[in-house]
Amino acid sequence: MNAVFARPTCHEALERLKDKHLLRSLAYVGGRWIANGANRTIEVRDPASAAPLAWVSALDADETTTAIGAAASAFPKWRALLPQDRAKILRRWYELMLAAKDDLALIMTLEQGKPLTESEGEIDYAASFVEWYAEEGKRLNAESVTSHLAGAEMIVRREALGVVGIVTPWNFPCAMITRKAAAALAAGCTVVVHPSSETPLSALALAELGERAGIPAGVFNVATGDAATIVGRMSSDARVRAMSFTGSTEIGKLIAGQCAPTLKRLVMELGGHAPLIVFADADVDKAVDIAVNAKFATSGQDCLAANRIYVERPALSAFNAAFKTRIEALKVGTGLEAGIEIGPLMHERAIAKVEEQVSDALARGATLLTGGARHKAGPLFYTPTLLADVPADALIMHEETFGPVAAVTAFDSEAEVIARANDTEYGLVAYVVTENGARQMRLGRALEYGMVAINRVKITGGPIPFGGWKQSGIGREGSRHGLEAFTELKYLCIDTAA
């Protein structure tokens, strides 16, 4: 089955692919490209134009079981490989991803909508996890324990958990896969990936490159189709020993409930509602740079996006004026256009949510400084928006926005803003802008978040433990902790008495 294209502009863009074999429309199971037995498909659309890009196989529950079986059958041999042999394969996968960066980025922009430069950055980011875990997997060493028993030696080992189910969202369709899959594969696990039905083409391109890199059949599987069908079957199958999910807290709770009967290991990166706190001692231009980058990357469709911006009152007027100027300069358009910074939102539901939050904030007394309406670029584009004096009871101060809307409000004291920032069920990331070193340390300790960025935005990568507190997640991804998440501890007690 080949991808089908409906609009000349989409077809023309895809003609730019150097390697046409990266555009796949079949699921990848047990080293084979398979269609649904009843020829059921899901439609993938370009969010910038609403034009169909492709029709991708929609596996049913039985075909998902086949994918799980393929992963279970491949597990013993993959686990038995020396870590350095697994590393060679992962390293080759990394190299192929970088070599295909232009094509992978083009596919991503067409199915997800983000500007091409952001897609290129994501491919680098996604590949970095494969490189990191190719090396880190070699260091999953045994641990010696000082014996408390006479005539006994004790060893604690980490061993591969088994089959891992991976469920990823549409906003980062490559990086969310590699951050999970590279760790699991390096640990000796096999995986079944279910990508978002809105962005499956990136996942299938990764599978194509993985096959070329020498990942054995059954080790890396991609099950495309309806989430409820596929994730429900993965959650209920006892052979799947862990579920790794990135998405909303609501869906995370549902998956956790489905996994409870089989007591699966859970690794979950869930919702975020990040505060950005700007103190009066901060340089205004630097603070605005941080705010623009923390709020408007991926058109605001990022769990790390700064949703609530608190500015100390003496700096508020200057900050809002400079922030408004920068927001109005953001270039909106389709992701393939040069210089574009804001692309479309993913679907009509996202636009409706943004509109609801803006309307609610204004009704409660917020001031609209710029934006506040859909953009002329198309039905899924929203004009970058700045709301000032947003009251604490507005929806936007309590819910993730996932769109290009910045909400600013004033604060008067450090204790006040800490309490307001922590007054949420979420705890993924917080941003602080201040030149006061002691305050940096105080805020770093006081904020109830898994990650705190001080005077910068970019903080993630292979070496760091990515994850949140409270209802923003369970476990960590990245770093050695992300590798250990896919292992079990085994204790050996060996009698050495003569």
Secondary structure, 3 states (H helix, E strand, C coil): CCCCCCCHHHHHHHCCCCCHHHCCCCEEECCEEECCCCCCEEEEECCCCCCEEEEEECCCHHHHHHHHHHHHHHHHHHHHCCHHHHHHHHHHHHHHHHHCHHHHHHHHHHHHCCCHHHHHHHHHHHHHHHHHHHHHHHHCCCEEECCCCCCEEEEEEEEECCEEEEECCCCCCCHHHHHHHHHHHHHCCEEEEECCCCCHHHHHHHHHHHHHHCCCCCCEEECCCCHHHHHHHHHHCCCEEEEEEECCHHHHHHHHHHHHHHCCEEEEECCCCEEEEECCCCCHHHHHHHHHHHHHHHHHCCCCCEEEEEEEHHHHHHHHHHHHHHHHCCCECCCCCCCCCECCCCCHHHHHHHHHHHHHHHHCCCEEEECCCECCCCCCCECCEEEECCCCCCHHHCCCCCCCEEEEEEECCHHHHHHHHHCCCCCCEEEEECCCHHHHHHHHHHCCCCEEEECCCCCCCCCCCECCCHHHEECCECHHHHHHCCEEEEEEEEECCC
